[in-house]
Amino acid sequence: MTASTTRCWKKLKQQLLLLASLLLLAQAGLCHAADGIVAQRLQLEAQDGALSVASRYRITLPAMLQQALQQGVPLTFRLTFELTRPRSSAYWLQLSRWFEPTASLSFKLSHYGLTGRYRVTIGGLSKNYASLDEALAAVGSIAGWKVMDIGDWSPAEQQQLRGRLRLELDLGQLPRPFQLNALGADDWAMDSGWNSIAPSGGN
């Protein structure tokens, strides 16, 4: 009887330890999933002979990137649009640009220790923010971004318009020592992945 009870307790203990381990792994996975880039609004519009994009993302920085930012390391995020249809036009664009994306835009996020404020720079335009959350909300957010001219496209071609959009941390813009640290480090690999995008009413 005693031996049987001991075996039951050992088995129960093993099951409890396994359950605890699974819960810890799940919690770690949820925490990791909370850090990253998630698309909230993506729009593609063909109007007045131009193809325009509007986007908004939710960005959550891992602790390591927050520390680097607060130590004065600027973070550059790249928003990329690629035309995927019509296929012939998409292929021609990539070929003519040596397989570069159809259009890209950079958002530079900086922190100023003396004032405690954050700055987001898009091209030559900059805006300051009181908090990191406000600054991150501005990164990847754009409206009326003209990505290409389609004035000479036929109505049939314009109806086929499709594309994809991606926002990612541009590791190549980091200072050299941080580029080396970022190699193979999950905390630095911030990428929304490609999201398909089509004009309103498109299939």
Helices and strands as residue ranges (DSSP letters): H 2-34, E 36-47, E 50-60, H 63-70, E 75-85, H 87-96, E 103-112, E 117-122, E 125-129, H 132-138, E 142-149, H 155-159, E 162-169, G 171-173, H 176-182, G 186-188, E 195-197
